[in-house]
């Protein structure tokens, strides 16, 4: 119920029909970016998740594993 409400609100705020865009979501694998990815899916779009390792943390190389 909450996700459907958020999806509806996000679609309305962006002002795009679900078939008009396929969002690219920067996703680290953390809870906030995974929630954003789930919200993009809930809006009816097919998002592309992008994970970038800037080499700032030694453990960052495995962050994207949570997204796959």
N, C-alpha and C positions, 0 to 999 in steps of 0.2 A: 504494500500500500504506500509506504513512504517513498520507495524507489519510483513508483509510477507517478506520484505527485512531483517528485524532483525532476523526472524526465519531462513531464508536461510543462513544468515551469521553465526548464532549461530550453526546451524547444520554442516556447513563447518568447523568452527573453532574447534568444539569438535571432528569432524571426525567420527561421528557415524551415522549409518542409523537410521531412526525414529523407526524401529521395534527392534533395538538392546538394547535399555535401556528405563527404565521408571524412570525419575528423581524424587528425593525427594527434595522439595523446602521448606526451612525454611521461613515461612510466618507469619509476625506479624499482617497483616491487613493494614499496612501502604502502601502508594502509590508505594514505590520502590519494596517491596516484592510482591505486587499484580501484578505489571508490569512484574516481573520476572516469576510469575506463569502463566500469560497470554502468555508470550513468550514461555514458555515450552509447553503450549497447542498448540500454533501456529506452533511449529515445528513438530506437528503430534504425539507427545508423550502423554501418559496419566500420568501426574505427580501425586504424592502424596504430599499434603500440610501438613506440620507439624508445629504445633504451641506449643511453650514451654513457660510456665509461670514460671519464675525463682523467682517470689515473690519480685521483686525489686521495683515495683510500685503498689500501691493499685489498680489502674484502669486497670492493665495489665490483669486481669482475663477476661475482656470483649473484649480484642484485637482480639482474635480468632473468635469472632462472625461475624466479617466482612468477614472472609474467608469461612465460612460454606455456 
